[in-house]
Amino acid sequence: MLNVLVAACALILTFPLVWIVMMSLKQQSEVMTWPPTFIFTPTLENFRVLFDVAQAGATSYGTIKG
């Protein structure tokens, strides 16, 4: 019974981290859809835009400038 309780707590505590990673891999238009989709085509475009200094002024969200 203790193992089941620990496993349930582990799932509850890791869900927000999994959710954040999933949202970072979705396209910007898919992030706010309702109901949320759990099956999608992942993209790394968000990370490319985040770290691309050349597009720093062309995005609507933050860019890490080097």
Phi and psi restraints in degrees (range 20) as a CNS / XPLOR table:
assign (resid 1 and name C) (resid 2 and name N)
       (resid 2 and name CA) (resid 2 and name C) 1.0 -63.9 20.0 2
assign (resid 2 and name N) (resid 2 and name CA)
       (resid 2 and name C) (resid 3 and name N) 1.0 -38.9 20.0 2
assign (resid 2 and name C) (resid 3 and name N)
       (resid 3 and name CA) (resid 3 and name C) 1.0 -63.1 20.0 2
assign (resid 3 and name N) (resid 3 and name CA)
       (resid 3 and name C) (resid 4 and name N) 1.0 -39.3 20.0 2
assign (resid 3 and name C) (resid 4 and name N)
       (resid 4 and name CA) (resid 4 and name C) 1.0 -65.9 20.0 2
assign (resid 4 and name N) (resid 4 and name CA)
       (resid 4 and name C) (resid 5 and name N) 1.0 -41.3 20.0 2
assign (resid 4 and name C) (resid 5 and name N)
       (resid 5 and name CA) (resid 5 and name C) 1.0 -64.2 20.0 2
assign (resid 5 and name N) (resid 5 and name CA)
       (resid 5 and name C) (resid 6 and name N) 1.0 -42.9 20.0 2
assign (resid 5 and name C) (resid 6 and name N)
       (resid 6 and name CA) (resid 6 and name C) 1.0 -65.4 20.0 2
assign (resid 6 and name N) (resid 6 and name CA)
       (resid 6 and name C) (resid 7 and name N) 1.0 -41.7 20.0 2
assign (resid 6 and name C) (resid 7 and name N)
       (resid 7 and name CA) (resid 7 and name C) 1.0 -64.1 20.0 2
assign (resid 7 and name N) (resid 7 and name CA)
       (resid 7 and name C) (resid 8 and name N) 1.0 -41.2 20.0 2
assign (resid 7 and name C) (resid 8 and name N)
       (resid 8 and name CA) (resid 8 and name C) 1.0 -64.1 20.0 2
assign (resid 8 and name N) (resid 8 and name CA)
       (resid 8 and name C) (resid 9 and name N) 1.0 -43.0 20.0 2
assign (resid 8 and name C) (resid 9 and name N)
       (resid 9 and name CA) (resid 9 and name C) 1.0 -64.2 20.0 2
assign (resid 9 and name N) (resid 9 and name CA)
       (resid 9 and name C) (resid 10 and name N) 1.0 -39.7 20.0 2
assign (resid 9 and name C) (resid 10 and name N)
       (resid 10 and name CA) (resid 10 and name C) 1.0 -63.5 20.0 2
assign (resid 10 and name N) (resid 10 and name CA)
       (resid 10 and name C) (resid 11 and name N) 1.0 -41.3 20.0 2
assign (resid 10 and name C) (resid 11 and name N)
       (resid 11 and name CA) (resid 11 and name C) 1.0 -65.0 20.0 2
assign (resid 11 and name N) (resid 11 and name CA)
       (resid 11 and name C) (resid 12 and name N) 1.0 -42.9 20.0 2
assign (resid 11 and name C) (resid 12 and name N)
       (resid 12 and name CA) (resid 12 and name C) 1.0 -64.7 20.0 2
assign (resid 12 and name N) (resid 12 and name CA)
       (resid 12 and name C) (resid 13 and name N) 1.0 -39.7 20.0 2
assign (resid 12 and name C) (resid 13 and name N)
       (resid 13 and name CA) (resid 13 and name C) 1.0 -76.7 20.0 2
assign (resid 13 and name N) (resid 13 and name CA)
       (resid 13 and name C) (resid 14 and name N) 1.0 -28.9 20.0 2
assign (resid 13 and name C) (resid 14 and name N)
       (resid 14 and name CA) (resid 14 and name C) 1.0 -88.1 20.0 2
assign (resid 14 and name N) (resid 14 and name CA)
       (resid 14 and name C) (resid 15 and name N) 1.0 -14.8 20.0 2
assign (resid 14 and name C) (resid 15 and name N)
       (resid 15 and name CA) (resid 15 and name C) 1.0 -57.9 20.0 2
assign (resid 15 and name N) (resid 15 and name CA)
       (resid 15 and name C) (resid 16 and name N) 1.0 -44.3 20.0 2
assign (resid 15 and name C) (resid 16 and name N)
       (resid 16 and name CA) (resid 16 and name C) 1.0 -60.3 20.0 2
assign (resid 16 and name N) (resid 16 and name CA)
       (resid 16 and name C) (resid 17 and name N) 1.0 -37.4 20.0 2
assign (resid 16 and name C) (resid 17 and name N)
       (resid 17 and name CA) (resid 17 and name C) 1.0 -66.4 20.0 2
assign (resid 17 and name N) (resid 17 and name CA)
       (resid 17 and name C) (resid 18 and name N) 1.0 -42.7 20.0 2
assign (resid 17 and name C) (resid 18 and name N)
       (resid 18 and name CA) (resid 18 and name C) 1.0 -63.2 20.0 2
assign (resid 18 and name N) (resid 18 and name CA)
       (resid 18 and name C) (resid 19 and name N) 1.0 -40.9 20.0 2
assign (resid 18 and name C) (resid 19 and name N)
       (resid 19 and name CA) (resid 19 and name C) 1.0 -61.7 20.0 2
assign (resid 19 and name N) (resid 19 and name CA)
       (resid 19 and name C) (resid 20 and name N) 1.0 -43.5 20.0 2
assign (resid 19 and name C) (resid 20 and name N)
       (resid 20 and name CA) (resid 20 and name C) 1.0 -63.2 20.0 2
assign (resid 20 and name N) (resid 20 and name CA)
       (resid 20 and name C) (resid 21 and name N) 1.0 -44.4 20.0 2
assign (resid 20 and name C) (resid 21 and name N)
       (resid 21 and name CA) (resid 21 and name C) 1.0 -64.1 20.0 2
assign (resid 21 and name N) (resid 21 and name CA)
       (resid 21 and name C) (resid 22 and name N) 1.0 -42.5 20.0 2
assign (resid 21 and name C) (resid 22 and name N)
       (resid 22 and name CA) (resid 22 and name C) 1.0 -61.1 20.0 2
assign (resid 22 and name N) (resid 22 and name CA)
       (resid 22 and name C) (resid 23 and name N) 1.0 -43.8 20.0 2
assign (resid 22 and name C) (resid 23 and name N)
       (resid 23 and name CA) (resid 23 and name C) 1.0 -66.0 20.0 2
assign (resid 23 and name N) (resid 23 and name CA)
       (resid 23 and name C) (resid 24 and name N) 1.0 -33.9 20.0 2
assign (resid 23 and name C) (resid 24 and name N)
       (resid 24 and name CA) (resid 24 and name C) 1.0 -71.2 20.0 2
assign (resid 24 and name N) (resid 24 and name CA)
       (resid 24 and name C) (resid 25 and name N) 1.0 -20.0 20.0 2
assign (resid 24 and name C) (resid 25 and name N)
       (resid 25 and name CA) (resid 25 and name C) 1.0 -96.0 20.0 2
assign (resid 25 and name N) (resid 25 and name CA)
       (resid 25 and name C) (resid 26 and name N) 1.0 -3.7 20.0 2
assign (resid 25 and name C) (resid 26 and name N)
       (resid 26 and name CA) (resid 26 and name C) 1.0 -89.1 20.0 2
assign (resid 26 and name N) (resid 26 and name CA)
       (resid 26 and name C) (resid 27 and name N) 1.0 159.5 20.0 2
assign (resid 26 and name C) (resid 27 and name N)
       (resid 27 and name CA) (resid 27 and name C) 1.0 -71.4 20.0 2
assign (resid 27 and name N) (resid 27 and name CA)
       (resid 27 and name C) (resid 28 and name N) 1.0 156.1 20.0 2
assign (resid 27 and name C) (resid 28 and name N)
       (resid 28 and name CA) (resid 28 and name C) 1.0 -58.8 20.0 2
assign (resid 28 and name N) (resid 28 and name CA)
       (resid 28 and name C) (resid 29 and name N) 1.0 -35.2 20.0 2
assign (resid 28 and name C) (resid 29 and name N)
       (resid 29 and name CA) (resid 29 and name C) 1.0 -72.9 20.0 2
assign (resid 29 and name N) (resid 29 and name CA)
       (resid 29 and name C) (resid 30 and name N) 1.0 -21.6 20.0 2
assign (resid 29 and name C) (resid 30 and name N)
       (resid 30 and name CA) (resid 30 and name C) 1.0 -87.3 20.0 2
assign (resid 30 and name N) (resid 30 and name CA)
       (resid 30 and name C) (resid 31 and name N) 1.0 -16.0 20.0 2
assign (resid 30 and name C) (resid 31 and name N)
       (resid 31 and name CA) (resid 31 and name C) 1.0 -64.6 20.0 2
assign (resid 31 and name N) (resid 31 and name CA)
       (resid 31 and name C) (resid 32 and name N) 1.0 -41.0 20.0 2
assign (resid 31 and name C) (resid 32 and name N)
       (resid 32 and name CA) (resid 32 and name C) 1.0 -99.5 20.0 2
assign (resid 32 and name N) (resid 32 and name CA)
       (resid 32 and name C) (resid 33 and name N) 1.0 13.7 20.0 2
assign (resid 32 and name C) (resid 33 and name N)
       (resid 33 and name CA) (resid 33 and name C) 1.0 -70.8 20.0 2
assign (resid 33 and name N) (resid 33 and name CA)
       (resid 33 and name C) (resid 34 and name N) 1.0 148.5 20.0 2
assign (resid 33 and name C) (resid 34 and name N)
       (resid 34 and name CA) (resid 34 and name C) 1.0 -129.1 20.0 2
assign (resid 34 and name N) (resid 34 and name CA)
       (resid 34 and name C) (resid 35 and name N) 1.0 128.0 20.0 2
assign (resid 34 and name C) (resid 35 and name N)
       (resid 35 and name CA) (resid 35 and name C) 1.0 -74.5 20.0 2
assign (resid 35 and name N) (resid 35 and name CA)
       (resid 35 and name C) (resid 36 and name N) 1.0 154.9 20.0 2
assign (resid 35 and name C) (resid 36 and name N)
       (resid 36 and name CA) (resid 36 and name C) 1.0 -62.8 20.0 2
assign (resid 36 and name N) (resid 36 and name CA)
       (resid 36 and name C) (resid 37 and name N) 1.0 143.9 20.0 2
assign (resid 36 and name C) (resid 37 and name N)
       (resid 37 and name CA) (resid 37 and name C) 1.0 -99.6 20.0 2
assign (resid 37 and name N) (resid 37 and name CA)
       (resid 37 and name C) (resid 38 and name N) 1.0 135.6 20.0 2
assign (resid 37 and name C) (resid 38 and name N)
       (resid 38 and name CA) (resid 38 and name C) 1.0 -104.4 20.0 2
assign (resid 38 and name N) (resid 38 and name CA)
       (resid 38 and name C) (resid 39 and name N) 1.0 -12.3 20.0 2
assign (resid 38 and name C) (resid 39 and name N)
       (resid 39 and name CA) (resid 39 and name C) 1.0 -113.7 20.0 2
assign (resid 39 and name N) (resid 39 and name CA)
       (resid 39 and name C) (resid 40 and name N) 1.0 115.4 20.0 2
assign (resid 39 and name C) (resid 40 and name N)
       (resid 40 and name CA) (resid 40 and name C) 1.0 -153.5 20.0 2
assign (resid 40 and name N) (resid 40 and name CA)
       (resid 40 and name C) (resid 41 and name N) 1.0 166.8 20.0 2
assign (resid 40 and name C) (resid 41 and name N)
       (resid 41 and name CA) (resid 41 and name C) 1.0 -89.0 20.0 2
assign (resid 41 and name N) (resid 41 and name CA)
       (resid 41 and name C) (resid 42 and name N) 1.0 112.7 20.0 2
assign (resid 41 and name C) (resid 42 and name N)
       (resid 42 and name CA) (resid 42 and name C) 1.0 -69.3 20.0 2
assign (resid 42 and name N) (resid 42 and name CA)
       (resid 42 and name C) (resid 43 and name N) 1.0 149.5 20.0 2
assign (resid 42 and name C) (resid 43 and name N)
       (resid 43 and name CA) (resid 43 and name C) 1.0 -137.6 20.0 2
assign (resid 43 and name N) (resid 43 and name CA)
       (resid 43 and name C) (resid 44 and name N) 1.0 147.5 20.0 2
assign (resid 43 and name C) (resid 44 and name N)
       (resid 44 and name CA) (resid 44 and name C) 1.0 -103.1 20.0 2
assign (resid 44 and name N) (resid 44 and name CA)
       (resid 44 and name C) (resid 45 and name N) 1.0 11.7 20.0 2
assign (resid 44 and name C) (resid 45 and name N)
       (resid 45 and name CA) (resid 45 and name C) 1.0 -58.1 20.0 2
assign (resid 45 and name N) (resid 45 and name CA)
       (resid 45 and name C) (resid 46 and name N) 1.0 -37.5 20.0 2
assign (resid 45 and name C) (resid 46 and name N)
       (resid 46 and name CA) (resid 46 and name C) 1.0 -61.2 20.0 2
assign (resid 46 and name N) (resid 46 and name CA)
       (resid 46 and name C) (resid 47 and name N) 1.0 -39.1 20.0 2
assign (resid 46 and name C) (resid 47 and name N)
       (resid 47 and name CA) (resid 47 and name C) 1.0 -73.7 20.0 2
assign (resid 47 and name N) (resid 47 and name CA)
       (resid 47 and name C) (resid 48 and name N) 1.0 -35.4 20.0 2
assign (resid 47 and name C) (resid 48 and name N)
       (resid 48 and name CA) (resid 48 and name C) 1.0 -63.6 20.0 2
assign (resid 48 and name N) (resid 48 and name CA)
       (resid 48 and name C) (resid 49 and name N) 1.0 -44.6 20.0 2
assign (resid 48 and name C) (resid 49 and name N)
       (resid 49 and name CA) (resid 49 and name C) 1.0 -67.1 20.0 2
assign (resid 49 and name N) (resid 49 and name CA)
       (resid 49 and name C) (resid 50 and name N) 1.0 -38.5 20.0 2
assign (resid 49 and name C) (resid 50 and name N)
       (resid 50 and name CA) (resid 50 and name C) 1.0 -61.0 20.0 2
assign (resid 50 and name N) (resid 50 and name CA)
       (resid 50 and name C) (resid 51 and name N) 1.0 -41.9 20.0 2
assign (resid 50 and name C) (resid 51 and name N)
       (resid 51 and name CA) (resid 51 and name C) 1.0 -99.8 20.0 2
assign (resid 51 and name N) (resid 51 and name CA)
       (resid 51 and name C) (resid 52 and name N) 1.0 0.6 20.0 2
assign (resid 51 and name C) (resid 52 and name N)
       (resid 52 and name CA) (resid 52 and name C) 1.0 -87.6 20.0 2
assign (resid 52 and name N) (resid 52 and name CA)
       (resid 52 and name C) (resid 53 and name N) 1.0 111.4 20.0 2
assign (resid 52 and name C) (resid 53 and name N)
       (resid 53 and name CA) (resid 53 and name C) 1.0 -68.2 20.0 2
assign (resid 53 and name N) (resid 53 and name CA)
       (resid 53 and name C) (resid 54 and name N) 1.0 -31.5 20.0 2
assign (resid 53 and name C) (resid 54 and name N)
       (resid 54 and name CA) (resid 54 and name C) 1.0 -64.5 20.0 2
assign (resid 54 and name N) (resid 54 and name CA)
       (resid 54 and name C) (resid 55 and name N) 1.0 -29.6 20.0 2
assign (resid 54 and name C) (resid 55 and name N)
       (resid 55 and name CA) (resid 55 and name C) 1.0 -99.1 20.0 2
assign (resid 55 and name N) (resid 55 and name CA)
       (resid 55 and name C) (resid 56 and name N) 1.0 17.7 20.0 2
assign (resid 55 and name C) (resid 56 and name N)
       (resid 56 and name CA) (resid 56 and name C) 1.0 -57.7 20.0 2
assign (resid 56 and name N) (resid 56 and name CA)
       (resid 56 and name C) (resid 57 and name N) 1.0 -38.6 20.0 2
assign (resid 56 and name C) (resid 57 and name N)
       (resid 57 and name CA) (resid 57 and name C) 1.0 -90.8 20.0 2
assign (resid 57 and name N) (resid 57 and name CA)
       (resid 57 and name C) (resid 58 and name N) 1.0 -5.4 20.0 2
assign (resid 57 and name C) (resid 58 and name N)
       (resid 58 and name CA) (resid 58 and name C) 1.0 -98.7 20.0 2
assign (resid 58 and name N) (resid 58 and name CA)
       (resid 58 and name C) (resid 59 and name N) 1.0 3.1 20.0 2
assign (resid 58 and name C) (resid 59 and name N)
       (resid 59 and name CA) (resid 59 and name C) 1.0 -112.5 20.0 2
assign (resid 59 and name N) (resid 59 and name CA)
       (resid 59 and name C) (resid 60 and name N) 1.0 161.5 20.0 2
assign (resid 59 and name C) (resid 60 and name N)
       (resid 60 and name CA) (resid 60 and name C) 1.0 -97.1 20.0 2
assign (resid 60 and name N) (resid 60 and name CA)
       (resid 60 and name C) (resid 61 and name N) 1.0 3.9 20.0 2
assign (resid 60 and name C) (resid 61 and name N)
       (resid 61 and name CA) (resid 61 and name C) 1.0 -134.4 20.0 2
assign (resid 61 and name N) (resid 61 and name CA)
       (resid 61 and name C) (resid 62 and name N) 1.0 169.4 20.0 2
assign (resid 61 and name C) (resid 62 and name N)
       (resid 62 and name CA) (resid 62 and name C) 1.0 -58.8 20.0 2
assign (resid 62 and name N) (resid 62 and name CA)
       (resid 62 and name C) (resid 63 and name N) 1.0 149.1 20.0 2
assign (resid 62 and name C) (resid 63 and name N)
       (resid 63 and name CA) (resid 63 and name C) 1.0 -131.0 20.0 2
assign (resid 63 and name N) (resid 63 and name CA)
       (resid 63 and name C) (resid 64 and name N) 1.0 134.8 20.0 2
assign (resid 63 and name C) (resid 64 and name N)
       (resid 64 and name CA) (resid 64 and name C) 1.0 -85.1 20.0 2
assign (resid 64 and name N) (resid 64 and name CA)
       (resid 64 and name C) (resid 65 and name N) 1.0 115.1 20.0 2
assign (resid 64 and name C) (resid 65 and name N)
       (resid 65 and name CA) (resid 65 and name C) 1.0 -96.7 20.0 2
assign (resid 65 and name N) (resid 65 and name CA)
       (resid 65 and name C) (resid 66 and name N) 1.0 138.2 20.0 2
